[in-house]
Every structure is written in C-alpha cells, then in structure tokens.
Amino acid sequence: MRERPSNRELHRKLKQASEAAAARRIRVLEPDSVLADLLDLDYPVANLAMDLPAVFEEIGPRDYRGQSPPKKSYEKAILGSELFAFRWVSKVFGCRMYLKFTVKKQDLWIVSLHRDRSN
C-alpha cells in the first residue's frame, strides 16, 4: 500500500489551494496568531491575499512536511479536514517559511504561516 499523501495528491491539494487563493476564498483559522507571525517578518499583511497565489507557485510536493497520512483537524471550523504542511524557501517572504493549510468547501483555510522554526 502506498503512503499518503502521494505526489499526485499533493499536486492536487496545492492546485486547489492556489485556485482558492486566486479567487480570494481565503480564511484564517487564528487571525491574531498569523498576523503576529507576519508582522515579525516585517511583511505587509495587506498584501497577503494578493501574494498567496505566488506563494503556492513556490511550493511543490517535495516541500511536504506534514504527517503521513495527513493529520485531521480538531478545530471546530475545519473539523475532520486533512491538514497539509509545507516548508520551503520563499521568494515572496524572503526566508524559509512554514505553511499549514486545508481546503474545505473550496475555501483555503490557513492554519499556520510563519518563518520556519525547525532546526
């Protein structure tokens, strides 16, 4: 049996997320936390909706750092949705970044978006 998620599944999830971002169907699970993390980067938060499609262009299946199979959310708004986590070097943010998201009912839900904190 193949391990999940496959490269094909990751391509599909990234495409769904990119399309939702391009259509500005973006939700943030914990806005205060994401806002604080973006402010730490000196990133203009007002640019996020505009920049997210480019962010998803930077990420590929090779950047997946989530669990296999993907962990399911226990947060009420996205309960049971699979979470996809990626770590990559971002040109948009100018540093190594970490992003965890899900797509639910064609909306992109950002769970975490911050500078990579791994060693």
N, C-alpha and C positions, 0 to 999 in steps of 0.2 A: 504494500500500500504506500502510495506517495505521501510525502509530508506536505501539510498545508501551512501556509498558502503557497501555491505554485507560482512560478514566474508569470504565467498567463493570468492567474487570479490577481496578482499584484498589479500587472499592467492594467487590468480592467478596473480595479479599485482606484488607481491613480487617475485613470481617464474619467471615471465618474466624478471624482473629487475636483479635477480640473474643470470639467464641464459645469459643475455646480458653482465653482468659484467664478468662472467666466460669466455665468448668469446671475451672479451676486446673490446666490442662495446660500448664504454663509451664516452659521450660528456659532456662537462661542459658549462652551459649557460653563466655564468660570471666567467671565469677562475681567474681573478685577485681577486675577492671577496672571492671565495672558497680557493684560495691559501693563502690569508691573514688569513682567519679563521683557516686553518690547521696549519699555522706557529705559530699562537697564542697558539696552543695546543702542540707545540714542536713535531709535527708529521712529519715524513719524507715523504714529498709529493710524492717522487718517489715510495713509497710503496702502493699508493692508488689503482692502478689497480690490484695489487696482493691481497690486503686486502678486496676489495669490496665484493667478494663472501662471505667471513666470516662475514662481516657486515650484509649482508642480511640474514644470518643464525641466527643472534641475534634478528632480528625484527620479530614480529608477528602481526596479526590483532589487538590484544589488545593494541598495541602501536600507533594505528592510531590517529592522532591529526588534521587531515585536516577537511575541511568543508563537510557537507552532504547536497546535493550531492557534489562531488569533484568540486572545482573551476577550471575553464578553463583558460589556459594561454593566455595572450595578447602579449607575446613576439613573434616577427616575426618567429624565428627559430622553435618554437613549438606552433604556433598559434592554439588555439582551443583544444589543448591537455589537458586532465584532469590531475590535479596535486595531488599527494598523499604525505601527510606529516606525519612523524612519530617522536616520541620522545621515547627514551629508554636508559637504562644504557648499555654502550658499553664496552666490554672487550678489543676490538681492540684499541679503543681510550682512554680507562681508565677513562671515565667520562660519565655523562649524555649528550646525543647528540640529535640533531635535523637534520632530513634529509627530504628534499622535492625533489621529482623526478617525471618524467613521462617516459613512454616508447613510442617512436614514430618510426615506421618502423623498429622495432626490435633493435633500439638503446636505451640505457639507457641515459637519459638526467638528469644530476644533476643540480637542480635549487639552492638548499641551502644545505650546510653541515657544521655544526658548533656545538660548545658547546651549550647545551640548555640554552636559555636566559630567560625562563619563571620563574616565582617566585613560 
